[in-house]
Amino acid sequence: MKAIYPGSFDPVTYGHLDIIERAAKVVDELIIGVLVNSAKNPLFTREERVKLIEETTGHIPNVKVKTFEGLTIDFAKQNGANLIIRGLRAVTDFETEMQIAQTNHSIEPEVDTMFFTTSLEYAFLSSTIVKEVAHYGSDVSKMVPPAVVDALQAKK
Ligand code: ADP
C-alpha cells in the first residue's frame, strides 16, 4: 500500500513526526507531500521544509519527501498512491477534514483517506503555534526536533 501525507510542514513538528512514524508502520511506502501554495507566505522555503523533514525522518526507511502544487488528489494519482494520510487533533479539525476527504473520494473513488488521531501530548501543537512561541524567544525544544529548533533560531 502506497500513501501520501500532505501538508504545509512550515515547519515539521513532533505532532507531524508522530503521525509519520505511526503511518509508516501500516503502509509499504509513505510519501510526504510538502504543499507549495503561492497564496500562502511560509516562513520556510520549500527546500528548507523538505530538508528539515528529510533530516528528521532519515531513520524511517519507507519514507520519501516530495513537493507538490495544486490538488492533493492529483499528487496522490501522480504517485500511484491509494491512500491519503491526515492527522486529527481535535473536533475542530474534523469538520474540514471530513469535507476534504469526501471531496477527494468523490473525485477519485480509488483513493481513500485514513486519519490518525494525535497522541495526547501533541494535541495542542501546530506549526503556527511553534512559530509564534519561537518568535518571542521561548523554548520550543519539546515541540520540534533539534534541527528545527536551530532553523527557527536562524530565522530570527
Ligand atoms: P495543513 O496546512 O494542510 O493543515 P499542516 O502542516 O498544518 O498542513 O498539517 C499537515 C497534517 O498534519 C494535517 O493532517 C494536520 O491535521 C496534521 N497535524 C498537524 N499537527 C498535528 C499534531 N500536533 N498532531 C497530529 N496531527 C497533526
Backbone and ligand atoms as CSV (ligand in chain L), in Angstrom:
chain,resi,resn,atom,element,x,y,z
A,1,MET,N,N,0.834,-1.197,0.000
A,1,MET,CA,C,0.000,0.000,0.000
A,1,MET,C,C,0.876,1.256,0.000
A,2,LYS,N,N,0.546,2.171,-0.917
A,2,LYS,CA,C,1.333,3.390,-1.044
A,2,LYS,C,C,0.481,4.579,-0.590
A,3,ALA,N,N,1.039,5.422,0.285
A,3,ALA,CA,C,0.255,6.528,0.833
A,3,ALA,C,C,1.004,7.846,0.689
A,4,ILE,N,N,0.222,8.923,0.651
A,4,ILE,CA,C,0.832,10.255,0.742
A,4,ILE,C,C,0.371,10.895,2.045
A,5,TYR,N,N,1.226,11.728,2.608
A,5,TYR,CA,C,0.870,12.524,3.787
A,5,TYR,C,C,1.123,13.983,3.420
A,6,PRO,N,N,0.059,14.684,2.989
A,6,PRO,CA,C,0.236,16.064,2.523
A,6,PRO,C,C,0.118,17.090,3.648
A,7,GLY,N,N,0.810,18.216,3.490
A,7,GLY,CA,C,0.685,19.303,4.458
A,7,GLY,C,C,1.617,20.427,4.104
A,8,SER,N,N,1.541,21.493,4.909
A,8,SER,CA,C,2.428,22.627,4.671
A,8,SER,C,C,3.786,22.405,5.338
A,9,PHE,N,N,3.778,21.779,6.500
A,9,PHE,CA,C,5.009,21.459,7.239
A,9,PHE,C,C,5.919,22.681,7.354
A,10,ASP,N,N,5.346,23.792,7.834
A,10,ASP,CA,C,6.087,25.061,7.898
A,10,ASP,C,C,6.262,25.511,9.343
A,11,PRO,N,N,7.101,24.872,10.155
A,11,PRO,CA,C,7.953,23.709,9.869
A,11,PRO,C,C,7.338,22.422,10.432
A,12,VAL,N,N,8.032,21.305,10.154
A,12,VAL,CA,C,7.606,19.999,10.686
A,12,VAL,C,C,7.730,20.020,12.217
A,13,THR,N,N,6.737,19.406,12.898
A,13,THR,CA,C,6.724,19.384,14.377
A,13,THR,C,C,6.725,17.931,14.867
A,14,TYR,N,N,6.857,17.766,16.187
A,14,TYR,CA,C,6.753,16.418,16.751
A,14,TYR,C,C,5.356,15.816,16.524
A,15,GLY,N,N,4.343,16.684,16.356
A,15,GLY,CA,C,2.998,16.187,16.046
A,15,GLY,C,C,2.976,15.507,14.685
A,16,HIS,N,N,3.599,16.163,13.683
A,16,HIS,CA,C,3.706,15.549,12.348
A,16,HIS,C,C,4.535,14.264,12.412
A,17,LEU,N,N,5.660,14.323,13.123
A,17,LEU,CA,C,6.562,13.158,13.156
A,17,LEU,C,C,5.893,11.943,13.796
A,18,ASP,N,N,5.045,12.214,14.792
A,18,ASP,CA,C,4.289,11.141,15.433
A,18,ASP,C,C,3.383,10.445,14.409
A,19,ILE,N,N,2.702,11.255,13.591
A,19,ILE,CA,C,1.816,10.700,12.555
A,19,ILE,C,C,2.658,9.946,11.507
A,20,ILE,N,N,3.790,10.532,11.120
A,20,ILE,CA,C,4.650,9.907,10.098
A,20,ILE,C,C,5.139,8.535,10.569
A,21,GLU,N,N,5.612,8.473,11.818
A,21,GLU,CA,C,6.134,7.204,12.336
A,21,GLU,C,C,5.047,6.145,12.416
A,22,ARG,N,N,3.868,6.557,12.867
A,22,ARG,CA,C,2.772,5.580,13.003
A,22,ARG,C,C,2.256,5.148,11.636
A,23,ALA,N,N,2.136,6.099,10.710
A,23,ALA,CA,C,1.617,5.760,9.373
A,23,ALA,C,C,2.609,4.866,8.625
A,24,ALA,N,N,3.905,5.131,8.800
A,24,ALA,CA,C,4.924,4.347,8.084
A,24,ALA,C,C,4.891,2.871,8.483
A,25,LYS,N,N,4.333,2.602,9.677
A,25,LYS,CA,C,4.241,1.198,10.128
A,25,LYS,C,C,3.106,0.436,9.447
A,26,VAL,N,N,2.108,1.156,8.960
A,26,VAL,CA,C,0.945,0.454,8.395
A,26,VAL,C,C,0.887,0.488,6.861
A,27,VAL,N,N,1.771,1.263,6.234
A,27,VAL,CA,C,1.799,1.267,4.758
A,27,VAL,C,C,3.172,0.796,4.290
A,28,ASP,N,N,3.249,0.413,3.016
A,28,ASP,CA,C,4.545,-0.036,2.488
A,28,ASP,C,C,5.440,1.159,2.188
A,29,GLU,N,N,4.815,2.195,1.611
A,29,GLU,CA,C,5.594,3.366,1.243
A,29,GLU,C,C,4.816,4.624,1.600
A,30,LEU,N,N,5.498,5.568,2.230
A,30,LEU,CA,C,4.847,6.817,2.629
A,30,LEU,C,C,5.583,7.998,1.987
A,31,ILE,N,N,4.837,8.748,1.165
A,31,ILE,CA,C,5.432,9.932,0.530
A,31,ILE,C,C,4.892,11.166,1.236
A,32,ILE,N,N,5.788,11.917,1.843
A,32,ILE,CA,C,5.368,13.153,2.492
A,32,ILE,C,C,5.323,14.233,1.417
A,33,GLY,N,N,4.159,14.836,1.241
A,33,GLY,CA,C,3.973,15.840,0.191
A,33,GLY,C,C,3.962,17.234,0.798
A,34,VAL,N,N,4.996,18.002,0.493
A,34,VAL,CA,C,5.086,19.368,1.012
A,34,VAL,C,C,4.369,20.292,0.030
A,35,LEU,N,N,3.274,20.867,0.497
A,35,LEU,CA,C,2.443,21.699,-0.375
A,35,LEU,C,C,3.072,23.074,-0.598
A,36,VAL,N,N,3.251,23.400,-1.858
A,36,VAL,CA,C,3.761,24.718,-2.214
A,36,VAL,C,C,2.572,25.528,-2.724
A,37,ASN,N,N,2.115,26.455,-1.885
A,37,ASN,CA,C,0.906,27.216,-2.192
A,37,ASN,C,C,1.288,28.686,-2.369
A,38,SER,N,N,1.173,29.159,-3.609
A,38,SER,CA,C,1.641,30.521,-3.888
A,38,SER,C,C,0.815,31.573,-3.139
A,39,ALA,N,N,-0.377,31.203,-2.680
A,39,ALA,CA,C,-1.218,32.156,-1.951
A,39,ALA,C,C,-0.756,32.310,-0.499
A,40,LYS,N,N,0.023,31.336,-0.020
A,40,LYS,CA,C,0.500,31.401,1.369
A,40,LYS,C,C,1.903,31.988,1.392
A,41,ASN,N,N,2.275,32.542,2.519
A,41,ASN,CA,C,3.599,33.133,2.650
A,41,ASN,C,C,4.336,32.402,3.775
A,42,PRO,N,N,4.951,31.254,3.456
A,42,PRO,CA,C,5.539,30.440,4.519
A,42,PRO,C,C,6.820,31.055,5.089
A,43,LEU,N,N,7.137,30.683,6.328
A,43,LEU,CA,C,8.391,31.145,6.947
A,43,LEU,C,C,9.580,30.445,6.291
A,44,PHE,N,N,9.401,29.144,6.004
A,44,PHE,CA,C,10.483,28.360,5.418
A,44,PHE,C,C,10.212,28.105,3.931
A,45,THR,N,N,11.274,28.163,3.109
A,45,THR,CA,C,11.122,27.887,1.683
A,45,THR,C,C,10.808,26.402,1.494
A,46,ARG,N,N,10.414,26.050,0.273
A,46,ARG,CA,C,10.114,24.636,0.021
A,46,ARG,C,C,11.349,23.768,0.275
A,47,GLU,N,N,12.537,24.268,-0.136
A,47,GLU,CA,C,13.774,23.494,0.054
A,47,GLU,C,C,14.069,23.306,1.538
A,48,GLU,N,N,13.862,24.367,2.322
A,48,GLU,CA,C,14.116,24.274,3.769
A,48,GLU,C,C,13.154,23.292,4.425
A,49,ARG,N,N,11.889,23.359,4.031
A,49,ARG,CA,C,10.901,22.460,4.642
A,49,ARG,C,C,11.206,21.005,4.310
A,50,VAL,N,N,11.593,20.756,3.039
A,50,VAL,CA,C,11.938,19.390,2.623
A,50,VAL,C,C,13.152,18.893,3.406
A,51,LYS,N,N,14.174,19.750,3.498
A,51,LYS,CA,C,15.422,19.354,4.170
A,51,LYS,C,C,15.160,19.020,5.648
A,52,LEU,N,N,14.348,19.834,6.303
A,52,LEU,CA,C,14.069,19.586,7.723
A,52,LEU,C,C,13.310,18.267,7.911
A,53,ILE,N,N,12.406,17.956,6.995
A,53,ILE,CA,C,11.681,16.678,7.113
A,53,ILE,C,C,12.640,15.525,6.837
A,54,GLU,N,N,13.460,15.678,5.791
A,54,GLU,CA,C,14.415,14.605,5.456
A,54,GLU,C,C,15.362,14.332,6.620
A,55,GLU,N,N,15.844,15.405,7.234
A,55,GLU,CA,C,16.780,15.245,8.351
A,55,GLU,C,C,16.150,14.526,9.533
A,56,THR,N,N,14.840,14.749,9.727
A,56,THR,CA,C,14.220,14.188,10.928
A,56,THR,C,C,13.492,12.865,10.663
A,57,THR,N,N,13.426,12.455,9.401
A,57,THR,CA,C,12.777,11.155,9.116
A,57,THR,C,C,13.768,10.157,8.506
A,58,GLY,N,N,15.039,10.544,8.492
A,58,GLY,CA,C,16.073,9.714,7.867
A,58,GLY,C,C,16.140,8.293,8.409
A,59,HIS,N,N,15.655,8.100,9.661
A,59,HIS,CA,C,15.726,6.770,10.289
A,59,HIS,C,C,14.571,5.864,9.855
A,60,ILE,N,N,13.615,6.402,9.068
A,60,ILE,CA,C,12.468,5.565,8.659
A,60,ILE,C,C,12.655,5.206,7.179
A,61,PRO,N,N,12.949,3.930,6.882
A,61,PRO,CA,C,13.361,3.565,5.529
A,61,PRO,C,C,12.282,3.734,4.448
A,62,ASN,N,N,11.006,3.604,4.788
A,62,ASN,CA,C,9.985,3.642,3.731
A,62,ASN,C,C,9.335,5.021,3.557
A,63,VAL,N,N,10.036,6.061,3.991
A,63,VAL,CA,C,9.510,7.426,3.857
A,63,VAL,C,C,10.312,8.212,2.819
A,64,LYS,N,N,9.581,8.937,1.950
A,64,LYS,CA,C,10.198,9.810,0.948
A,64,LYS,C,C,9.576,11.190,1.078
A,65,VAL,N,N,10.292,12.230,0.669
A,65,VAL,CA,C,9.734,13.578,0.744
A,65,VAL,C,C,9.711,14.199,-0.651
A,66,LYS,N,N,8.562,14.759,-1.028
A,66,LYS,CA,C,8.431,15.437,-2.321
A,66,LYS,C,C,7.665,16.734,-2.118
A,67,THR,N,N,7.737,17.637,-3.092
A,67,THR,CA,C,6.898,18.834,-3.020
A,67,THR,C,C,5.817,18.725,-4.096
A,68,PHE,N,N,4.722,19.452,-3.879
A,68,PHE,CA,C,3.683,19.484,-4.920
A,68,PHE,C,C,2.931,20.797,-4.887
A,69,GLU,N,N,2.337,21.108,-6.033
A,69,GLU,CA,C,1.454,22.273,-6.139
A,69,GLU,C,C,0.107,21.760,-6.600
A,70,GLY,N,N,-0.943,22.487,-6.297
A,70,GLY,CA,C,-2.255,22.095,-6.800
A,70,GLY,C,C,-2.975,21.129,-5.871
A,71,LEU,N,N,-3.807,20.274,-6.473
A,71,LEU,CA,C,-4.690,19.429,-5.673
A,71,LEU,C,C,-3.971,18.205,-5.116
A,72,THR,N,N,-4.270,17.916,-3.845
A,72,THR,CA,C,-3.701,16.732,-3.183
A,72,THR,C,C,-4.070,15.455,-3.941
A,73,ILE,N,N,-5.306,15.404,-4.418
A,73,ILE,CA,C,-5.766,14.177,-5.084
A,73,ILE,C,C,-4.954,13.927,-6.371
A,74,ASP,N,N,-4.560,15.007,-7.062
A,74,ASP,CA,C,-3.728,14.850,-8.260
A,74,ASP,C,C,-2.325,14.366,-7.884
A,75,PHE,N,N,-1.811,14.877,-6.771
A,75,PHE,CA,C,-0.493,14.440,-6.279
A,75,PHE,C,C,-0.545,12.940,-5.932
A,76,ALA,N,N,-1.647,12.521,-5.321
A,76,ALA,CA,C,-1.804,11.095,-4.983
A,76,ALA,C,C,-1.795,10.249,-6.260
A,77,LYS,N,N,-2.565,10.681,-7.255
A,77,LYS,CA,C,-2.659,9.915,-8.513
A,77,LYS,C,C,-1.322,9.873,-9.246
A,78,GLN,N,N,-0.647,11.032,-9.302
A,78,GLN,CA,C,0.661,11.085,-9.987
A,78,GLN,C,C,1.668,10.124,-9.376
A,79,ASN,N,N,1.513,9.866,-8.083
A,79,ASN,CA,C,2.460,8.990,-7.390
A,79,ASN,C,C,1.943,7.558,-7.245
A,80,GLY,N,N,0.799,7.282,-7.846
A,80,GLY,CA,C,0.212,5.940,-7.757
A,80,GLY,C,C,-0.165,5.559,-6.335
A,81,ALA,N,N,-0.521,6.554,-5.517
A,81,ALA,CA,C,-0.895,6.270,-4.125
A,81,ALA,C,C,-2.393,6.013,-4.027
A,82,ASN,N,N,-2.774,5.060,-3.167
A,82,ASN,CA,C,-4.196,4.783,-2.992
A,82,ASN,C,C,-4.718,5.231,-1.635
A,83,LEU,N,N,-3.867,5.950,-0.905
A,83,LEU,CA,C,-4.261,6.372,0.433
A,83,LEU,C,C,-3.697,7.764,0.733
A,84,ILE,N,N,-4.540,8.581,1.390
A,84,ILE,CA,C,-4.084,9.887,1.873
A,84,ILE,C,C,-4.125,9.830,3.397
A,85,ILE,N,N,-3.016,10.174,4.027
A,85,ILE,CA,C,-2.944,10.182,5.492
A,85,ILE,C,C,-3.149,11.607,5.987
A,86,ARG,N,N,-3.994,11.765,7.012
A,86,ARG,CA,C,-4.128,13.073,7.660
A,86,ARG,C,C,-4.159,12.853,9.165
A,87,GLY,N,N,-3.792,13.897,9.901
A,87,GLY,CA,C,-3.838,13.826,11.360
A,87,GLY,C,C,-5.022,14.617,11.886
A,88,LEU,N,N,-5.628,14.112,12.961
A,88,LEU,CA,C,-6.739,14.831,13.595
A,88,LEU,C,C,-6.349,15.195,15.013
A,89,ARG,N,N,-6.390,16.490,15.320
A,89,ARG,CA,C,-6.033,16.924,16.668
A,89,ARG,C,C,-7.256,17.046,17.560
A,90,ALA,N,N,-8.294,17.664,17.060
A,90,ALA,CA,C,-9.465,17.946,17.890
A,90,ALA,C,C,-10.695,17.945,16.999
A,91,VAL,N,N,-11.859,18.049,17.624
A,91,VAL,CA,C,-13.095,18.064,16.834
A,91,VAL,C,C,-13.084,19.187,15.803
A,92,THR,N,N,-12.376,20.257,16.127
A,92,THR,CA,C,-12.335,21.392,15.194
A,92,THR,C,C,-11.694,20.997,13.863
A,93,ASP,N,N,-10.741,20.055,13.883
A,93,ASP,CA,C,-10.144,19.564,12.632
A,93,ASP,C,C,-11.148,18.728,11.836
A,94,PHE,N,N,-12.072,18.089,12.574
A,94,PHE,CA,C,-12.888,17.039,11.973
A,94,PHE,C,C,-13.764,17.522,10.819
A,95,GLU,N,N,-14.415,18.668,11.026
A,95,GLU,CA,C,-15.377,19.130,10.035
A,95,GLU,C,C,-14.732,19.394,8.669
A,96,THR,N,N,-13.643,20.167,8.676
A,96,THR,CA,C,-12.983,20.457,7.388
A,96,THR,C,C,-12.340,19.202,6.808
A,97,GLU,N,N,-11.737,18.405,7.678
A,97,GLU,CA,C,-11.055,17.198,7.176
A,97,GLU,C,C,-12.049,16.230,6.531
A,98,MET,N,N,-13.237,16.125,7.130
A,98,MET,CA,C,-14.246,15.227,6.573
A,98,MET,C,C,-14.684,15.723,5.195
A,99,GLN,N,N,-14.869,17.036,5.088
A,99,GLN,CA,C,-15.285,17.639,3.825
A,99,GLN,C,C,-14.223,17.408,2.732
A,100,ILE,N,N,-12.954,17.621,3.095
A,100,ILE,CA,C,-11.864,17.423,2.128
A,100,ILE,C,C,-11.797,15.958,1.705
A,101,ALA,N,N,-11.901,15.051,2.686
A,101,ALA,CA,C,-11.815,13.614,2.389
A,101,ALA,C,C,-12.957,13.184,1.466
A,102,GLN,N,N,-14.161,13.704,1.735
A,102,GLN,CA,C,-15.316,13.331,0.903
A,102,GLN,C,C,-15.184,13.900,-0.516
A,103,THR,N,N,-14.651,15.109,-0.609
A,103,THR,CA,C,-14.429,15.705,-1.929
A,103,THR,C,C,-13.436,14.853,-2.714
A,104,ASN,N,N,-12.309,14.528,-2.064
A,104,ASN,CA,C,-11.281,13.734,-2.736
A,104,ASN,C,C,-11.834,12.376,-3.179
A,105,HIS,N,N,-12.640,11.771,-2.313
A,105,HIS,CA,C,-13.182,10.451,-2.642
A,105,HIS,C,C,-14.167,10.522,-3.798
A,106,SER,N,N,-14.889,11.651,-3.884
A,106,SER,CA,C,-15.834,11.756,-4.995
A,106,SER,C,C,-15.094,12.025,-6.314
A,107,ILE,N,N,-13.954,12.703,-6.251
A,107,ILE,CA,C,-13.154,12.940,-7.468
A,107,ILE,C,C,-12.491,11.634,-7.901
A,108,GLU,N,N,-11.978,10.895,-6.940
A,108,GLU,CA,C,-11.218,9.684,-7.249
A,108,GLU,C,C,-11.572,8.556,-6.250
A,109,PRO,N,N,-12.585,7.751,-6.568
A,109,PRO,CA,C,-13.060,6.729,-5.620
A,109,PRO,C,C,-12.011,5.671,-5.265
A,110,GLU,N,N,-10.955,5.578,-6.077
A,110,GLU,CA,C,-9.908,4.586,-5.787
A,110,GLU,C,C,-8.988,5.037,-4.649
A,111,VAL,N,N,-9.063,6.322,-4.303
A,111,VAL,CA,C,-8.172,6.851,-3.262
A,111,VAL,C,C,-8.978,7.136,-1.988
A,112,ASP,N,N,-8.529,6.569,-0.878
A,112,ASP,CA,C,-9.201,6.762,0.399
A,112,ASP,C,C,-8.360,7.604,1.349
A,113,THR,N,N,-9.017,8.167,2.362
A,113,THR,CA,C,-8.277,8.942,3.367
A,113,THR,C,C,-8.293,8.183,4.685
A,114,MET,N,N,-7.135,8.118,5.320
A,114,MET,CA,C,-7.028,7.457,6.622
A,114,MET,C,C,-6.570,8.495,7.650
A,115,PHE,N,N,-7.291,8.554,8.778
A,115,PHE,CA,C,-6.947,9.536,9.815
A,115,PHE,C,C,-6.245,8.886,10.985
A,116,PHE,N,N,-5.235,9.566,11.469
A,116,PHE,CA,C,-4.595,9.163,12.721
A,116,PHE,C,C,-4.920,10.233,13.750
A,117,THR,N,N,-5.403,9.803,14.911
A,117,THR,CA,C,-5.678,10.804,15.943
A,117,THR,C,C,-4.377,11.114,16.661
A,118,THR,N,N,-4.206,12.357,16.987
A,118,THR,CA,C,-2.963,12.801,17.588
A,118,THR,C,C,-2.711,12.122,18.932
A,119,SER,N,N,-1.424,11.911,19.230
A,119,SER,CA,C,-1.067,11.481,20.577
A,119,SER,C,C,-1.330,12.672,21.489
A,120,LEU,N,N,-1.843,12.381,22.697
A,120,LEU,CA,C,-2.314,13.457,23.585
A,120,LEU,C,C,-1.293,14.557,23.829
A,121,GLU,N,N,-0.019,14.168,23.945
A,121,GLU,CA,C,0.987,15.188,24.284
A,121,GLU,C,C,1.200,16.196,23.163
A,122,TYR,N,N,0.700,15.876,21.944
A,122,TYR,CA,C,0.884,16.799,20.818
A,122,TYR,C,C,-0.429,17.435,20.363
A,123,ALA,N,N,-1.501,17.223,21.119
A,123,ALA,CA,C,-2.826,17.663,20.672
A,123,ALA,C,C,-2.897,19.180,20.463
A,124,PHE,N,N,-2.084,19.923,21.178
A,124,PHE,CA,C,-2.144,21.396,21.111
A,124,PHE,C,C,-1.204,21.958,20.047
A,125,LEU,N,N,-0.394,21.083,19.466
A,125,LEU,CA,C,0.718,21.546,18.619
A,125,LEU,C,C,0.314,21.870,17.191
A,126,SER,N,N,0.758,23.014,16.712
A,126,SER,CA,C,0.601,23.330,15.293
A,126,SER,C,C,1.846,24.112,14.871
A,127,SER,N,N,2.130,24.127,13.585
A,127,SER,CA,C,3.283,24.885,13.089
A,127,SER,C,C,3.127,26.363,13.443
A,128,THR,N,N,1.899,26.853,13.391
A,128,THR,CA,C,1.638,28.267,13.698
A,128,THR,C,C,2.020,28.596,15.144
A,129,ILE,N,N,1.606,27.718,16.074
A,129,ILE,CA,C,1.930,27.920,17.496
A,129,ILE,C,C,3.443,27.914,17.690
A,130,VAL,N,N,4.109,26.948,17.059
A,130,VAL,CA,C,5.565,26.830,17.190
A,130,VAL,C,C,6.258,28.112,16.725
A,131,LYS,N,N,5.822,28.642,15.569
A,131,LYS,CA,C,6.439,29.851,15.023
A,131,LYS,C,C,6.232,31.043,15.964
A,132,GLU,N,N,5.027,31.115,16.528
A,132,GLU,CA,C,4.690,32.212,17.448
A,132,GLU,C,C,5.571,32.141,18.706
A,133,VAL,N,N,5.658,30.949,19.293
A,133,VAL,CA,C,6.434,30.779,20.529
A,133,VAL,C,C,7.918,31.073,20.266
A,134,ALA,N,N,8.439,30.554,19.146
A,134,ALA,CA,C,9.854,30.749,18.814
A,134,ALA,C,C,10.142,32.224,18.528
A,135,HIS,N,N,9.198,32.889,17.869
A,135,HIS,CA,C,9.380,34.293,17.509
A,135,HIS,C,C,9.631,35.155,18.743
A,136,TYR,N,N,8.927,34.825,19.838
A,136,TYR,CA,C,9.081,35.615,21.064
A,136,TYR,C,C,10.152,35.056,21.995
A,137,GLY,N,N,10.950,34.131,21.455
A,137,GLY,CA,C,12.150,33.699,22.182
A,137,GLY,C,C,11.941,32.603,23.213
A,138,SER,N,N,10.735,31.982,23.242
A,138,SER,CA,C,10.537,30.898,24.211
A,138,SER,C,C,11.049,29.572,23.665
A,139,ASP,N,N,11.236,28.631,24.576
A,139,ASP,CA,C,11.825,27.337,24.247
A,139,ASP,C,C,10.814,26.446,23.497
A,140,VAL,N,N,11.205,25.977,22.300
A,140,VAL,CA,C,10.319,25.107,21.520
A,140,VAL,C,C,10.874,23.683,21.413
A,141,SER,N,N,11.876,23.374,22.253
A,141,SER,CA,C,12.555,22.079,22.101
A,141,SER,C,C,11.674,20.873,22.417
A,142,LYS,N,N,10.533,21.103,23.096
A,142,LYS,CA,C,9.608,19.978,23.344
A,142,LYS,C,C,8.599,19.837,22.205
A,143,MET,N,N,8.605,20.806,21.292
A,143,MET,CA,C,7.605,20.818,20.218
A,143,MET,C,C,8.154,20.367,18.865
A,144,VAL,N,N,9.439,20.617,18.663
A,144,VAL,CA,C,10.053,20.320,17.348
A,144,VAL,C,C,11.433,19.692,17.551
A,145,PRO,N,N,11.903,18.909,16.571
A,145,PRO,CA,C,13.216,18.283,16.695
A,145,PRO,C,C,14.351,19.324,16.681
A,146,PRO,N,N,15.538,18.939,17.176
A,146,PRO,CA,C,16.651,19.882,17.299
A,146,PRO,C,C,16.973,20.640,16.005
A,147,ALA,N,N,16.918,19.987,14.846
A,147,ALA,CA,C,17.235,20.670,13.585
A,147,ALA,C,C,16.264,21.829,13.340
A,148,VAL,N,N,15.014,21.649,13.741
A,148,VAL,CA,C,14.004,22.697,13.546
A,148,VAL,C,C,14.199,23.824,14.572
A,149,VAL,N,N,14.600,23.458,15.794
A,149,VAL,CA,C,14.910,24.484,16.805
A,149,VAL,C,C,15.981,25.412,16.245
A,150,ASP,N,N,17.035,24.828,15.677
A,150,ASP,CA,C,18.139,25.624,15.119
A,150,ASP,C,C,17.664,26.477,13.938
A,151,ALA,N,N,16.858,25.874,13.072
A,151,ALA,CA,C,16.375,26.594,11.886
A,151,ALA,C,C,15.497,27.779,12.291
A,152,LEU,N,N,14.693,27.607,13.337
A,152,LEU,CA,C,13.844,28.710,13.817
A,152,LEU,C,C,14.695,29.820,14.403
A,153,GLN,N,N,15.725,29.412,15.124
A,153,GLN,CA,C,16.657,30.379,15.720
A,153,GLN,C,C,17.311,31.224,14.621
A,154,ALA,N,N,17.697,30.537,13.538
A,154,ALA,CA,C,18.397,31.219,12.432
A,154,ALA,C,C,17.490,32.214,11.701
A,155,LYS,N,N,16.170,32.027,11.815
A,155,LYS,CA,C,15.227,32.933,11.132
A,155,LYS,C,C,15.001,34.225,11.897
A,156,LYS,N,N,15.463,34.270,13.139
A,156,LYS,CA,C,15.149,35.449,13.980
A,156,LYS,C,C,15.968,36.674,13.597
L,1,ADP,P1,P,-2.121,21.882,6.502
L,1,ADP,O1,O,-1.707,23.282,6.153
L,1,ADP,O2,O,-2.517,21.025,5.358
L,1,ADP,O3,O,-3.079,21.769,7.666
L,1,ADP,P2,P,-0.078,21.077,8.312
L,1,ADP,O4,O,1.383,21.026,8.016
L,1,ADP,O5,O,-0.530,22.084,9.318
L,1,ADP,O6,O,-0.756,21.249,6.936
L,1,ADP,O7,O,-0.583,19.643,8.773
L,1,ADP,C1,C,-0.471,18.503,7.985
L,1,ADP,C2,C,-1.266,17.370,8.606
L,1,ADP,O8,O,-0.733,17.058,9.895
L,1,ADP,C3,C,-2.739,17.665,8.840
L,1,ADP,O9,O,-3.462,16.484,8.628
L,1,ADP,C4,C,-2.796,18.076,10.296
L,1,ADP,O10,O,-4.072,17.826,10.855
L,1,ADP,C5,C,-1.755,17.134,10.867
L,1,ADP,N1,N,-1.181,17.645,12.114
L,1,ADP,C6,C,-0.604,18.836,12.327
L,1,ADP,N2,N,-0.203,18.974,13.606
L,1,ADP,C7,C,-0.537,17.812,14.234
L,1,ADP,C8,C,-0.425,17.327,15.567
L,1,ADP,N3,N,0.087,18.090,16.531
L,1,ADP,N4,N,-0.880,16.094,15.834
L,1,ADP,C9,C,-1.432,15.359,14.841
L,1,ADP,N5,N,-1.597,15.753,13.582
L,1,ADP,C10,C,-1.154,16.958,13.261
